[in-house]
Amino acid sequence: MWQQKSFENEEQKGILYLVPTPIGNLEDMSYRAIRILKEADLIAAEDTRNTKKLLHYFEIETQVVSYHEHNKETSGDKLIHKLKEGLKVALVSDAGMPAISDPGYELVSGAIKEKIAVVPLPGANAALTSLIASGLSCQPFYFYGFLHRHKREKLEQLEGLKQQQATLIFYESPHRLKETLTLMEQVFGNREIALCRELTKRFEEFIRGSLQEIIQWANEDEIRGEFCIIVEGSKEQAPSTESWWDELSIEEHVNHYISFKQQTSKEAIKLTAKDRGLPKREVYQAYHINE
């Protein structure tokens, strides 16, 4: 156990700041975010070219280093070393909240393991911005992010979410939108959804309706921009919670299939995900983290 007191001896210790950046409208940059970026010793950025444009606009001269999906292991180790030396590091993504469908989780986890304070700033986020304007229930909600690129895996992921009663939130690129909407209608039925694009920008748009109506729109209109998809949760009665695996952790559940049913770990994870109504990826991560 470690009880973090974020601002105790703030001047004498390293701090990792998680700084949201605008998702389209520069006016969404907060005064505090600008101050932290100016005061930090280093800014770790997903795309240094993108971030330097933002910094130039706000007259921020702090040194920028690269931290992205392909160098996060080596770059992350260097940043942890800097933090242990007492430097203040601000992590930003190209737009929105670091670590939400963007790099950041591993760096945060590494900092916590070293008992380095991690201080998040509130700010712009496409998922919540879309949700509150969707017209669908805002709580509970289930943020999924990007579905798999390939049709078979995407279909499997959607099947795992079919019984989820919370409002579902996805991100999707323009060239995969039609396929994703078609698969959602195939798995979920004709639910109410909202498409949100160009959030906070001049051409911000919300397209609300049933899946069938939105599919028709997608087939007739030009699809441009990154999308946030908000999908109504399942209205079917939740399955009984009384199951043989109720008292088991996910790790124990998977190990049951491996030890007593002689399944491979891959098949055991698949069966566990099916039992629990969870995406396979979620079970895989939970199982291997605890190995």
C-alpha positions as CSV (number, residue, x, y, z in Angstrom):
1,M,0.0,0.0,0.0
2,W,1.1,3.5,-0.8
3,Q,-0.8,6.7,0.2
4,Q,0.1,9.4,-2.3
5,K,0.0,13.0,-1.0
6,S,0.3,14.8,-4.3
7,F,1.6,18.1,-3.2
8,E,3.5,17.3,0.0
9,N,7.2,18.5,-0.5
10,E,6.2,19.3,-4.0
11,E,9.4,21.3,-4.7
12,Q,11.7,18.6,-3.6
13,K,10.5,15.6,-5.5
14,G,9.8,14.4,-9.0
15,I,6.1,14.5,-10.2
16,L,4.5,13.0,-13.3
17,Y,1.7,15.3,-14.5
18,L,-0.9,14.0,-16.8
19,V,-2.0,17.0,-18.9
20,P,-5.0,16.9,-21.2
21,T,-4.7,18.9,-24.4
22,P,-7.6,20.3,-26.6
23,I,-9.3,17.9,-29.0
24,G,-9.9,20.6,-31.5
25,N,-10.5,24.0,-29.9
26,L,-7.5,25.6,-28.4
27,E,-9.8,27.6,-26.1
28,D,-10.3,24.4,-24.1
29,M,-6.7,24.6,-22.8
30,S,-7.0,25.4,-19.1
31,Y,-4.9,28.0,-17.2
32,R,-3.5,25.3,-15.0
33,A,-2.5,23.1,-17.9
34,I,-0.6,26.0,-19.5
35,R,1.1,26.8,-16.1
36,I,2.2,23.2,-15.6
37,L,3.6,22.9,-19.1
38,K,5.6,26.1,-18.5
39,E,6.9,25.0,-15.1
40,A,7.7,21.4,-16.0
41,D,11.3,20.4,-16.6
42,L,10.3,18.1,-19.5
43,I,7.2,17.5,-21.7
44,A,6.8,13.9,-22.9
45,A,4.7,14.0,-26.1
46,E,3.1,11.4,-28.4
47,D,4.0,13.4,-31.4
48,T,6.6,16.1,-30.8
49,R,5.8,18.0,-34.0
50,N,2.1,18.3,-33.0
51,T,2.9,19.3,-29.5
52,K,5.4,22.0,-30.5
53,K,2.6,23.7,-32.5
54,L,0.5,23.8,-29.3
55,L,3.4,25.0,-27.2
56,H,4.3,27.7,-29.7
57,Y,0.7,29.0,-29.6
58,F,0.8,29.4,-25.8
59,E,4.4,30.6,-25.8
60,I,5.7,27.6,-23.8
61,E,9.4,26.9,-24.2
62,T,9.8,23.8,-22.1
63,Q,11.9,21.0,-23.6
64,V,9.9,18.3,-25.5
65,V,10.9,14.6,-25.7
66,S,9.2,11.8,-27.5
67,Y,7.0,9.2,-25.8
68,H,4.8,7.1,-28.1
69,E,3.5,3.6,-28.7
70,H,6.7,2.4,-30.4
71,N,9.3,3.8,-28.0
72,K,7.4,3.7,-24.8
73,E,9.6,1.1,-23.2
74,T,13.0,2.7,-23.7
75,S,11.6,6.3,-23.4
76,G,9.6,5.3,-20.3
77,D,12.7,4.0,-18.5
78,K,14.5,7.3,-19.2
79,L,11.6,9.4,-18.0
80,I,11.3,7.3,-14.8
81,H,15.0,7.9,-14.2
82,K,14.5,11.7,-14.7
83,L,11.5,11.6,-12.2
84,K,13.6,9.8,-9.6
85,E,16.2,12.5,-10.0
86,G,13.5,15.0,-8.9
87,L,12.5,16.4,-12.3
88,K,8.9,17.4,-13.1
89,V,7.6,15.7,-16.2
90,A,4.3,16.6,-18.0
91,L,2.8,13.8,-20.2
92,V,0.6,14.9,-23.1
93,S,-1.0,13.1,-26.1
94,D,-1.9,14.6,-29.4
95,A,-5.3,15.5,-28.2
96,G,-7.4,14.8,-25.1
97,M,-6.5,12.8,-22.0
98,P,-3.2,10.8,-21.8
99,A,-3.6,7.0,-21.4
100,I,-7.2,7.0,-22.8
101,S,-6.7,5.2,-26.1
102,D,-3.3,6.9,-26.1
103,P,0.1,6.1,-24.6
104,G,0.5,6.7,-20.9
105,Y,-0.6,3.7,-18.9
106,E,2.8,2.0,-18.7
107,L,4.5,5.3,-17.7
108,V,1.9,5.9,-14.9
109,S,2.3,2.3,-13.7
110,G,6.1,2.6,-13.7
111,A,6.0,5.8,-11.8
112,I,3.7,4.4,-9.1
113,K,5.9,1.4,-8.7
114,E,8.8,3.8,-7.9
115,K,6.4,5.8,-5.5
116,I,6.6,8.8,-7.7
117,A,3.5,11.1,-7.4
118,V,1.2,11.0,-10.4
119,V,-0.9,14.1,-10.7
120,P,-3.8,14.2,-13.2
121,L,-5.2,17.4,-14.5
122,P,-8.9,17.6,-15.6
123,G,-9.6,18.6,-19.2
124,A,-10.7,17.7,-22.7
125,N,-11.8,14.1,-23.4
126,A,-13.7,13.0,-26.5
127,A,-15.6,10.1,-24.9
128,L,-17.2,12.1,-22.0
129,T,-17.9,15.1,-24.2
130,S,-19.8,12.9,-26.7
131,L,-21.6,11.0,-23.9
132,I,-23.2,14.0,-22.2
133,A,-24.5,15.4,-25.5
134,S,-25.7,12.0,-26.9
135,G,-29.1,12.0,-25.4
136,L,-28.5,8.5,-24.0
137,S,-28.2,7.6,-20.4
138,C,-24.9,8.9,-18.9
139,Q,-24.6,6.4,-16.1
140,P,-23.6,3.8,-15.9
141,F,-21.4,3.9,-19.0
142,Y,-18.8,1.5,-20.3
143,F,-15.9,3.0,-22.3
144,Y,-14.4,0.5,-24.7
145,G,-12.4,2.7,-27.1
146,F,-11.2,1.3,-30.4
147,L,-12.5,-2.1,-31.6
148,H,-10.2,-4.5,-33.4
149,R,-9.4,-3.7,-36.9
150,H,-10.3,-7.1,-38.3
151,K,-13.9,-8.1,-38.8
152,R,-13.7,-11.5,-37.0
153,E,-12.1,-10.2,-33.9
154,K,-14.4,-7.1,-33.9
155,L,-17.5,-9.3,-34.1
156,E,-16.2,-11.4,-31.2
157,Q,-15.7,-8.2,-29.1
158,L,-19.2,-7.0,-29.8
159,E,-20.7,-10.3,-28.9
160,G,-18.9,-10.0,-25.5
161,L,-20.6,-6.6,-25.0
162,K,-24.0,-7.7,-26.1
163,Q,-25.5,-8.1,-22.6
164,Q,-23.8,-5.0,-21.2
165,Q,-26.6,-2.8,-19.8
166,A,-24.5,0.3,-19.5
167,T,-24.3,2.9,-22.3
168,L,-21.3,1.9,-24.5
169,I,-18.7,4.3,-25.8
170,F,-16.4,3.5,-28.8
171,Y,-13.9,5.4,-31.0
172,E,-13.8,4.6,-34.7
173,S,-11.9,5.9,-37.8
174,P,-13.9,7.1,-40.8
175,H,-12.8,4.2,-43.2
176,R,-14.0,1.5,-40.7
177,L,-17.2,3.2,-39.6
178,K,-19.6,1.5,-42.1
179,E,-18.4,-2.0,-41.2
180,T,-18.5,-1.3,-37.5
181,L,-22.1,0.1,-37.6
182,T,-23.2,-2.9,-39.7
183,L,-21.7,-5.4,-37.2
184,M,-23.2,-3.5,-34.3
185,E,-26.7,-3.8,-35.8
186,Q,-26.1,-7.5,-36.5
187,V,-25.1,-8.2,-32.8
188,F,-27.0,-5.6,-30.8
189,G,-30.1,-5.2,-32.9
190,N,-31.6,-1.8,-33.8
191,R,-30.5,0.2,-30.8
192,E,-30.4,3.9,-30.4
193,I,-27.0,5.4,-31.0
194,A,-25.3,8.8,-31.5
195,L,-22.3,9.5,-33.8
196,C,-20.2,12.4,-32.7
197,R,-17.5,14.0,-35.0
198,E,-15.3,17.0,-35.2
199,L,-16.0,17.7,-31.5
200,T,-15.3,21.3,-30.4
201,K,-14.5,22.4,-33.9
202,R,-16.4,24.5,-36.4
203,F,-17.9,21.5,-38.2
204,E,-18.9,19.7,-35.0
205,E,-21.8,17.3,-35.7
206,F,-24.0,14.9,-33.8
207,I,-26.0,12.3,-35.8
208,R,-28.6,10.6,-33.5
209,G,-31.1,7.8,-34.3
210,S,-31.4,4.1,-34.5
211,L,-28.6,1.9,-35.8
212,Q,-30.6,1.2,-39.0
213,E,-31.1,4.9,-39.6
214,I,-27.5,5.7,-39.0
215,I,-26.3,2.9,-41.3
216,Q,-28.5,4.4,-44.0
217,W,-27.0,7.8,-43.4
218,A,-23.5,6.3,-43.6
219,N,-24.3,4.7,-46.9
220,E,-25.6,7.9,-48.4
221,D,-23.4,10.7,-46.9
222,E,-19.7,11.5,-47.0
223,I,-17.9,10.1,-44.0
224,R,-15.1,12.4,-42.7
225,G,-13.3,12.8,-39.4
226,E,-12.7,10.6,-36.4
227,F,-15.9,9.4,-34.7
228,C,-17.1,8.7,-31.2
229,I,-20.0,6.2,-31.1
230,I,-22.4,6.1,-28.2
231,V,-24.6,3.0,-28.1
232,E,-27.6,2.4,-25.9
233,G,-27.1,-0.4,-23.4
234,S,-28.9,-3.7,-23.5
235,K,-32.5,-3.7,-22.2
236,E,-32.6,-7.5,-21.9
237,Q,-32.8,-8.9,-18.4
238,A,-29.3,-9.4,-17.0
239,P,-28.4,-13.1,-16.7
240,S,-28.5,-14.7,-13.3
241,T,-25.5,-13.8,-11.2
242,E,-25.6,-17.2,-9.5
243,S,-22.9,-19.2,-11.3
244,W,-20.4,-21.8,-10.3
245,W,-17.6,-19.3,-10.8
246,D,-19.0,-16.5,-8.7
247,E,-16.5,-16.8,-5.9
248,L,-13.5,-17.2,-8.3
249,S,-11.2,-14.4,-9.5
250,I,-10.6,-14.2,-13.2
251,E,-7.2,-15.8,-12.7
252,E,-8.8,-18.7,-10.7
253,H,-11.6,-19.0,-13.3
254,V,-9.0,-19.4,-16.2
255,N,-6.9,-21.8,-14.1
256,H,-10.0,-24.0,-13.4
257,Y,-10.3,-24.7,-17.1
258,I,-6.6,-25.3,-17.5
259,S,-6.2,-27.6,-14.4
260,F,-9.6,-29.5,-14.4
261,K,-10.7,-29.4,-18.0
262,Q,-7.3,-29.8,-19.6
263,Q,-7.8,-26.7,-21.8
264,T,-4.9,-24.6,-23.2
265,S,-4.6,-21.1,-21.7
266,K,-5.9,-19.6,-24.9
267,E,-9.1,-21.7,-24.9
268,A,-9.4,-21.2,-21.1
269,I,-9.4,-17.5,-21.5
270,K,-12.0,-17.7,-24.3
271,L,-14.3,-19.9,-22.1
272,T,-13.8,-17.6,-19.1
273,A,-14.7,-14.5,-21.2
274,K,-17.8,-16.3,-22.5
275,D,-18.9,-17.3,-19.0
276,R,-18.5,-13.8,-17.6
277,G,-19.8,-11.9,-20.7
278,L,-16.5,-10.0,-20.9
279,P,-14.3,-9.2,-23.9
280,K,-11.5,-11.7,-24.4
281,R,-8.9,-8.9,-24.2
282,E,-10.1,-7.9,-20.7
283,V,-9.8,-11.5,-19.4
284,Y,-6.4,-11.9,-21.1
285,Q,-5.0,-8.8,-19.5
286,A,-6.4,-9.6,-16.0
287,Y,-5.0,-13.2,-16.2
288,H,-1.5,-12.3,-17.4
289,I,-1.1,-9.4,-15.1
290,N,-1.6,-11.7,-12.2
291,E,0.6,-14.5,-13.4
